[in-house]
Amino acid sequence: APHRRFSEQGGLREQGGGRDAVLLASQLAAARPQVQAARADAGGLRSRPSLLFSPSEAAELDNEAIRNIGVSGLQELLAHEPSLGRFEKTLFVRGAAEFRRENQTAEVIRSLDGSIRALLGAVSPFFLLRPALKVIEFLIRRYSAHQHNVDALLECALPYHTTLQFVRLVQLIEPQGRWLFLAGVKKTGSPLSRSVLAGCCLRDLSVLQFICGIAKAETAGRTAVNLFLTVSCEALASEGSVTDGLALALMPTLLEGLRAAKRPDMQSASYMVGSLLSRKALLAAEASDTLLRVIAQYAPRADPAPAVLTLAAVCHFQRPKELSEETFSAIAKLPSLPALLQTASETSDVEALLGVLLPCMVQHVAEGGTCGDDLKAIATSVGVGAQVPCVAEAVIDECLRLAHEDDGPSNSREQASAQQLHALLRALALRYPSQMDLVVTDVLKRGSAEGAGDEVLELLSVTFRGTRHAPVGEGG
């Protein structure tokens, strides 16, 4: 069978063995970037890839000129980020002009790629400044970053996807794989809109995970965090019902962001994404409880109000049936909790949060906990009207339980718990008299049906003695 043989003139001739031709073609394609780089260094190309210059202007600049441009950009950025100085003695050394990637070991290349990614991550917050573009220009010309470090370049530039600088960078790369959607940007020269990017994230969740990774980086600036926020919210809002895949793609970054108390921008963005995710997706009970726990545990003590609003939103949309002990403990430890809930109730619906929080507080007090004052303050100062029956019945049940243990509270702690619970019932009766009338009636009926009418009657008589809610006899 005929095949092609590579002639001395560079042509292809039929000679037999089709598989050899395929192998030769793949080898030539793999070698093309190195061949082009070698020709460029020798001045054999009339144009060179450039972020700052036209192809012909770039061709006039030799390696030393490009290094000087890169070093000057780095020096200018040191005023904004002094830690960038560590790269001057690695990536920007004069010997870098003689660097040939194809001659390096795999270990050297891994180290180089790691350094380039670290530098681009540190430069990203300043991407729109000319000094940053000088640094990137050097990486493109000296290390062919536009061919070998596409992901690192896009980690740096994607937060600025609506700018012409981003377009210029995209026009230097060959979009492949998950970045194939950037081919339109490269062809038209038009910036990438947020809605289009969000749509790409929905079609390929690896793009969304890539954006999440940018936001999680320690060097991420406000623009990177804003990219995570806007794209996540756009993706969530555009979905009729959020898929499990989308929720799972967001959750790790969301939880990490909620823990980022030292990064207020990221934490605030995570509050917003968490609230919208809770509204759009039905989370598993464990996932919902984890979300609540992390929000409360890492709420900034100086200003926990946004965290409390987020707790209210998650409970409002997810309707948890109960709180785990760890989650309750985290919420109960928030400073000035009654005041926070009172403020939150003025702008948000806190009913669902109170519905799971107050029963936990009642049980905690009954077991000798120290949140009795907070419980009473919340029950009487926050608008808990809809929760009055639930809370009052929980208090009565705990009072009856304490009364049954060894014929009544047997130590000072139990006695204090009982007194706090009785005081809470009286406070509820003063604040919500009509609802407490119904509660007392229902509790008496239930007690009679369960054969505990005398015990319930005695408890209510002691608790409400001298008030309008005191039982007045069998006729009620």
C-alpha positions as CSV (number, residue, x, y, z in Angstrom):
1,A,0.0,0.0,0.0
2,P,1.4,3.4,-0.9
3,H,2.4,5.9,1.9
4,R,3.9,9.4,2.0
5,R,7.7,10.0,2.6
6,F,9.0,13.3,3.7
7,S,11.3,14.6,1.0
8,E,14.4,16.7,1.4
9,Q,12.4,19.7,0.1
10,G,9.8,19.3,2.8
11,G,7.2,17.7,0.5
12,L,5.3,14.4,0.9
13,R,5.5,11.5,-1.5
14,E,3.5,8.3,-1.8
15,Q,5.6,5.4,-0.6
16,G,3.5,2.9,1.4
17,G,2.6,2.5,5.1
18,G,-0.3,4.9,5.9
19,R,0.3,4.6,9.7
20,D,3.8,6.1,9.3
21,A,2.2,9.2,7.7
22,V,-0.2,9.6,10.6
23,L,2.6,9.3,13.2
24,L,4.8,11.8,11.3
25,A,1.9,14.3,11.1
26,S,1.3,14.1,14.8
27,Q,5.0,14.5,15.6
28,L,5.2,17.6,13.3
29,A,2.1,19.1,15.0
30,A,3.6,18.5,18.5
31,A,6.9,20.1,17.4
32,R,5.4,23.1,15.7
33,P,5.3,25.4,18.8
34,Q,9.0,24.7,19.6
35,V,10.0,25.2,16.0
36,Q,8.2,28.6,15.9
37,A,9.8,29.6,19.1
38,A,13.2,28.8,17.8
39,R,12.6,30.7,14.6
40,A,11.3,33.6,16.6
41,D,14.5,33.7,18.8
42,A,16.6,33.7,15.6
43,G,14.6,36.5,14.2
44,G,13.1,34.3,11.5
45,L,9.4,35.4,12.1
46,R,8.1,38.6,10.8
47,S,5.6,38.8,13.7
48,R,5.3,37.6,17.3
49,P,2.4,37.2,19.7
50,S,2.0,40.2,21.9
51,L,-0.4,41.7,24.4
52,L,1.0,45.2,24.2
53,F,2.4,45.6,20.7
54,S,1.3,44.9,17.1
55,P,2.8,41.7,15.7
56,S,5.3,43.7,13.6
57,E,6.3,45.9,16.5
58,A,6.8,42.9,18.7
59,A,9.1,41.3,16.1
60,E,11.5,44.2,16.5
61,L,11.9,43.5,20.3
62,D,14.6,41.0,21.2
63,N,14.7,38.9,24.4
64,E,16.6,41.4,26.4
65,A,14.2,44.2,25.5
66,I,11.3,42.0,26.5
67,R,13.0,41.1,29.8
68,N,13.5,44.8,30.6
69,I,9.8,45.5,29.9
70,G,8.8,42.6,32.2
71,V,11.2,43.7,35.0
72,S,10.0,47.3,34.8
73,G,6.4,46.1,35.1
74,L,7.3,43.9,38.1
75,Q,9.1,46.8,39.8
76,E,6.1,49.1,39.3
77,L,3.8,46.4,40.8
78,L,6.0,46.1,43.9
79,A,4.5,49.3,45.2
80,H,1.1,47.5,45.3
81,E,2.2,44.0,46.2
82,P,5.7,43.7,47.7
83,S,5.6,39.9,47.7
84,L,6.0,39.9,43.9
85,G,9.7,40.6,44.5
86,R,10.4,36.9,45.0
87,F,9.9,36.3,41.3
88,E,12.6,38.7,40.2
89,K,15.3,36.1,41.0
90,T,13.5,33.2,39.4
91,L,11.4,33.9,36.3
92,F,13.0,37.2,35.5
93,V,16.7,36.2,35.8
94,R,18.9,37.1,32.8
95,G,19.5,33.4,32.1
96,A,15.8,33.0,31.3
97,A,16.5,34.4,27.9
98,E,18.3,31.1,27.0
99,F,15.5,28.9,28.4
100,R,14.2,26.2,26.1
101,R,11.2,24.4,27.4
102,E,11.7,21.4,25.1
103,N,15.1,20.8,26.7
104,Q,13.9,20.6,30.3
105,T,12.9,17.7,32.5
106,A,9.4,17.1,33.6
107,E,10.2,18.2,37.1
108,V,11.7,21.5,35.9
109,I,8.6,22.1,33.7
110,R,6.3,21.4,36.7
111,S,8.2,23.9,38.8
112,L,8.2,26.5,36.1
113,D,4.5,26.1,35.5
114,G,3.9,26.4,39.2
115,S,5.9,29.6,39.4
116,I,4.1,31.1,36.4
117,R,0.7,30.3,37.9
118,A,1.7,31.8,41.2
119,L,2.9,35.0,39.5
120,L,-0.2,35.3,37.4
121,G,-2.4,34.8,40.5
122,A,-0.6,37.6,42.4
123,V,-0.8,39.9,39.3
124,S,-4.5,39.2,38.7
125,P,-5.9,42.0,41.0
126,F,-3.9,44.5,38.9
127,F,-4.7,43.0,35.5
128,L,-6.1,46.2,34.0
129,L,-2.9,48.2,35.0
130,R,-0.2,48.5,32.3
131,P,2.6,47.2,34.6
132,A,0.6,43.9,35.0
133,L,0.3,43.6,31.2
134,K,4.1,44.2,30.9
135,V,4.6,41.2,33.2
136,I,2.2,39.0,31.2
137,E,3.9,40.2,28.0
138,F,7.2,38.9,29.3
139,L,5.6,35.5,30.2
140,I,4.1,35.2,26.8
141,R,7.3,36.0,24.9
142,R,9.8,34.3,27.1
143,Y,7.9,31.2,28.3
144,S,5.2,30.9,25.6
145,A,2.6,31.1,28.4
146,H,-0.2,31.6,25.8
147,Q,0.6,28.0,24.6
148,H,1.6,26.2,27.8
149,N,-0.2,28.0,30.6
150,V,-3.6,28.8,29.2
151,D,-5.4,27.9,32.4
152,A,-3.1,30.1,34.5
153,L,-3.6,33.0,32.1
154,L,-7.4,32.7,32.3
155,E,-7.3,32.4,36.1
156,C,-5.6,35.8,36.0
157,A,-7.8,37.4,33.3
158,L,-11.3,35.8,33.5
159,P,-12.5,38.2,36.3
160,Y,-12.1,40.9,33.7
161,H,-14.0,39.1,30.9
162,T,-15.9,42.3,29.9
163,T,-12.8,44.2,29.1
164,L,-10.8,44.7,25.9
165,Q,-7.6,43.6,27.7
166,F,-9.3,40.2,28.2
167,V,-10.2,40.0,24.6
168,R,-6.7,40.8,23.5
169,L,-5.4,38.0,25.7
170,V,-7.9,35.5,24.3
171,Q,-6.9,36.4,20.8
172,L,-3.4,35.0,21.6
173,I,-4.5,31.6,22.8
174,E,-6.0,28.6,20.9
175,P,-9.3,27.9,22.8
176,Q,-9.7,24.2,23.4
177,G,-11.6,21.8,25.7
178,R,-13.7,23.7,28.2
179,W,-12.4,27.0,26.7
180,L,-13.8,26.3,23.3
181,F,-16.6,28.8,23.9
182,L,-14.0,31.6,23.8
183,A,-13.5,31.0,20.1
184,G,-16.3,33.5,19.5
185,V,-14.5,36.1,21.5
186,K,-11.3,35.5,19.6
187,K,-13.0,35.7,16.3
188,T,-15.2,38.7,16.9
189,G,-13.1,40.7,19.3
190,S,-16.2,41.3,21.4
191,P,-16.0,41.0,25.2
192,L,-17.7,38.1,27.0
193,S,-20.9,39.1,28.7
194,R,-21.9,37.8,32.1
195,S,-25.0,36.1,30.9
196,V,-23.1,34.2,28.2
197,L,-20.4,33.1,30.8
198,A,-23.1,32.0,33.2
199,G,-24.7,29.9,30.4
200,C,-21.3,28.3,29.7
201,C,-21.1,27.4,33.4
202,L,-24.5,25.7,33.2
203,R,-23.5,23.7,30.2
204,D,-20.1,22.8,31.5
205,L,-19.8,22.8,35.3
206,S,-16.0,22.6,35.1
207,V,-16.0,26.2,34.0
208,L,-18.0,27.2,37.1
209,Q,-15.6,25.1,39.3
210,F,-12.7,26.9,37.6
211,I,-14.3,30.3,38.6
212,C,-14.9,29.0,42.2
213,G,-11.2,28.1,42.3
214,I,-10.2,31.6,41.3
215,A,-12.3,33.1,44.1
216,K,-10.9,30.7,46.7
217,A,-7.3,31.6,46.1
218,E,-5.6,33.6,48.8
219,T,-4.4,36.1,46.3
220,A,-7.9,36.6,44.9
221,G,-8.9,40.3,44.7
222,R,-12.3,41.9,44.9
223,T,-12.9,41.5,41.1
224,A,-12.3,37.7,41.4
225,V,-14.8,37.4,44.3
226,N,-17.3,39.5,42.3
227,L,-16.9,37.1,39.4
228,F,-17.8,34.2,41.6
229,L,-20.8,36.1,43.1
230,T,-22.3,37.4,39.8
231,V,-21.8,34.2,37.8
232,S,-23.1,32.0,40.5
233,C,-26.2,34.2,41.1
234,E,-26.8,34.4,37.3
235,A,-26.6,30.7,37.0
236,L,-28.9,30.0,39.9
237,A,-31.4,32.6,38.8
238,S,-31.6,31.3,35.2
239,E,-32.4,27.8,36.3
240,G,-36.1,27.0,36.9
241,S,-35.1,24.4,39.4
242,V,-31.4,24.0,40.4
243,T,-29.9,20.6,39.5
244,D,-28.0,18.6,42.0
245,G,-24.9,19.0,39.9
246,L,-25.0,22.8,40.1
247,A,-25.6,22.7,43.9
248,L,-22.8,20.2,44.4
249,A,-20.5,22.4,42.2
250,L,-21.1,25.4,44.3
251,M,-21.3,23.9,47.8
252,P,-17.5,23.4,48.6
253,T,-16.6,27.0,47.6
254,L,-19.7,28.3,49.4
255,L,-18.8,26.6,52.7
256,E,-15.2,27.8,52.3
257,G,-16.3,31.3,51.6
258,L,-18.6,31.3,54.7
259,R,-15.6,30.3,56.8
260,A,-13.5,33.1,55.4
261,A,-13.9,35.5,58.3
262,K,-10.5,37.2,57.3
263,R,-11.8,37.8,53.8
264,P,-15.0,40.0,54.3
265,D,-15.7,40.3,50.6
266,M,-15.7,36.6,50.1
267,Q,-17.8,35.9,53.1
268,S,-20.3,38.5,52.1
269,A,-20.5,37.1,48.6
270,S,-21.0,33.6,50.1
271,Y,-23.9,34.9,52.3
272,M,-25.7,36.1,49.1
273,V,-25.0,32.9,47.1
274,G,-26.0,30.8,50.1
275,S,-29.3,32.6,50.4
276,L,-30.1,32.3,46.7
277,L,-29.1,28.6,46.6
278,S,-31.4,28.0,49.6
279,R,-34.2,29.7,47.7
280,K,-33.7,27.8,44.4
281,A,-32.7,24.3,45.5
282,L,-34.1,21.8,48.0
283,L,-31.1,20.7,50.0
284,A,-30.8,17.5,52.0
285,A,-31.5,18.0,55.7
286,E,-27.8,17.3,56.5
287,A,-26.6,19.8,53.9
288,S,-29.0,22.5,55.2
289,D,-27.9,21.9,58.8
290,T,-24.3,22.1,57.8
291,L,-24.9,25.4,56.0
292,L,-26.6,26.8,59.1
293,R,-23.8,25.6,61.4
294,V,-21.0,27.1,59.3
295,I,-22.8,30.4,58.9
296,A,-23.2,30.7,62.7
297,Q,-19.8,29.4,63.6
298,Y,-17.8,31.8,61.4
299,A,-20.0,34.9,61.7
300,P,-17.8,37.9,62.4
301,R,-18.2,38.8,66.0
302,A,-17.8,42.5,65.2
303,D,-20.9,42.5,62.9
304,P,-22.9,39.2,62.9
305,A,-26.0,40.8,61.5
306,P,-25.5,39.7,57.9
307,A,-25.0,36.1,59.1
308,V,-28.2,36.2,61.1
309,L,-30.1,37.4,58.0
310,T,-28.6,34.6,56.0
311,L,-29.6,32.1,58.8
312,A,-33.2,33.4,58.5
313,A,-33.2,33.1,54.7
314,V,-31.9,29.5,54.8
315,C,-34.5,28.5,57.4
316,H,-37.3,30.3,55.5
317,F,-36.7,28.5,52.2
318,Q,-35.5,25.1,53.5
319,R,-37.9,24.8,56.5
320,P,-35.6,22.5,58.6
321,K,-37.5,20.4,61.2
322,E,-34.8,20.7,63.8
323,L,-31.3,21.9,64.5
324,S,-28.4,19.6,65.4
325,E,-26.9,20.2,68.8
326,E,-23.7,21.6,67.2
327,T,-25.7,24.0,65.0
328,F,-27.9,25.2,67.9
329,S,-24.8,25.7,70.0
330,A,-23.2,27.9,67.3
331,I,-26.3,30.0,66.9
332,A,-26.8,30.4,70.7
333,K,-23.2,31.7,71.1
334,L,-23.8,34.7,68.7
335,P,-23.4,37.9,70.7
336,S,-26.5,39.8,71.6
337,L,-28.7,37.2,69.9
338,P,-32.0,38.7,71.0
339,A,-31.1,42.1,69.6
340,L,-29.9,40.6,66.3
341,L,-33.1,38.6,65.9
342,Q,-35.2,41.7,66.7
343,T,-33.3,43.7,64.0
344,A,-33.6,40.9,61.5
345,S,-37.3,40.6,62.1
346,E,-37.8,44.2,61.0
347,T,-36.7,43.4,57.4
348,S,-36.9,39.6,57.1
349,D,-39.1,36.7,58.0
350,V,-37.5,35.0,61.0
351,E,-40.4,32.8,61.8
352,A,-38.9,29.6,60.5
353,L,-35.6,30.3,62.3
354,L,-37.4,30.9,65.5
355,G,-39.5,27.7,64.9
356,V,-36.4,25.5,65.2
357,L,-34.3,27.7,67.5
358,L,-36.8,28.3,70.4
359,P,-37.6,24.7,71.1
360,C,-33.8,24.0,71.3
361,M,-33.4,26.9,73.7
362,V,-36.3,25.6,75.9
363,Q,-34.7,22.2,76.1
364,H,-31.3,23.7,76.8
365,V,-32.8,25.7,79.7
366,A,-34.5,22.6,81.1
367,E,-31.2,20.8,81.1
368,G,-29.5,23.5,83.1
369,G,-28.3,25.6,80.2
370,T,-27.5,29.3,80.5
371,C,-29.6,30.8,77.7
372,G,-32.7,31.4,79.8
373,D,-32.4,35.2,79.7
374,D,-31.9,35.2,75.9
375,L,-34.8,32.8,75.5
376,K,-37.1,35.1,77.5
377,A,-35.9,38.2,75.7
378,I,-36.4,36.6,72.3
379,A,-39.9,35.2,73.2
380,T,-41.1,38.5,74.4
381,S,-39.4,41.1,72.3
382,V,-39.2,39.5,68.8
383,G,-42.4,39.0,66.9
384,V,-42.9,35.2,67.7
385,G,-46.7,35.2,67.6
386,A,-46.9,32.3,65.2
387,Q,-44.5,30.3,67.4
388,V,-46.3,30.9,70.7
389,P,-48.2,27.6,70.7
390,C,-45.1,25.6,69.8
391,V,-42.9,27.3,72.4
392,A,-45.5,27.3,75.2
393,E,-46.3,23.6,74.7
394,A,-42.5,22.8,74.7
395,V,-42.1,24.7,77.9
396,I,-45.0,23.0,79.6
397,D,-43.7,19.6,78.5
398,E,-40.3,20.3,80.0
399,C,-41.9,21.6,83.2
400,L,-43.9,18.3,83.5
401,R,-40.8,16.3,82.9
402,L,-38.9,18.1,85.6
403,A,-41.8,17.6,88.0
404,H,-41.8,13.8,87.3
405,E,-38.1,13.4,87.9
406,D,-37.7,12.2,91.5
407,D,-41.0,13.9,92.4
408,G,-39.8,17.3,91.4
409,P,-36.5,19.2,90.9
410,S,-34.0,17.7,93.2
411,N,-31.2,20.2,93.1
412,S,-30.6,23.9,92.8
413,R,-29.9,23.7,89.0
414,E,-33.1,21.9,88.2
415,Q,-35.0,24.3,90.5
416,A,-33.5,27.2,88.7
417,S,-34.4,25.7,85.4
418,A,-38.0,25.2,86.5
419,Q,-38.3,28.7,87.7
420,Q,-37.0,30.1,84.4
421,L,-39.5,28.0,82.5
422,H,-42.4,29.1,84.7
423,A,-41.3,32.7,84.3
424,L,-41.2,32.3,80.5
425,L,-44.8,31.0,80.5
426,R,-45.9,34.0,82.5
427,A,-44.0,36.4,80.1
428,L,-45.6,34.8,77.1
429,A,-49.1,35.1,78.7
430,L,-48.5,38.9,79.2
431,R,-47.3,39.4,75.7
432,Y,-49.7,37.0,73.8
433,P,-52.8,36.7,76.1
434,S,-55.2,35.4,73.4
435,Q,-52.9,32.8,72.1
436,M,-52.0,31.6,75.6
437,D,-55.7,31.2,76.4
438,L,-55.9,28.7,73.5
439,V,-52.7,27.0,74.6
440,V,-53.9,26.5,78.1
441,T,-57.2,25.1,76.9
442,D,-55.5,22.7,74.5
443,V,-53.0,21.5,77.1
444,L,-55.7,20.8,79.6
445,K,-57.7,18.8,77.1
446,R,-54.6,16.9,76.1
447,G,-53.7,16.2,79.7
448,S,-57.2,14.9,80.4
449,A,-57.1,12.6,77.4
450,E,-53.7,11.2,78.4
451,G,-54.7,10.7,82.0
452,A,-52.5,13.4,83.3
453,G,-55.2,16.1,83.9
454,D,-54.4,16.6,87.5
455,E,-50.7,17.1,87.0
456,V,-51.3,19.6,84.1
457,L,-53.9,21.4,86.2
458,E,-51.5,21.7,89.1
459,L,-48.7,23.0,86.9
460,L,-50.9,25.6,85.2
461,S,-52.4,26.7,88.6
462,V,-48.9,27.3,90.1
463,T,-47.6,29.0,87.0
464,F,-50.5,31.3,86.3
465,R,-51.7,31.9,89.9
466,G,-53.2,35.4,90.1
467,T,-53.4,35.9,86.3
468,R,-56.3,35.6,83.8
469,H,-54.9,32.3,82.6
470,A,-55.1,30.4,85.9
471,P,-57.5,27.4,85.6
472,V,-60.7,28.1,87.5
473,G,-62.1,24.7,87.8
474,E,-63.3,21.9,85.6
475,G,-65.4,24.2,83.5
476,G,-62.1,25.9,82.6
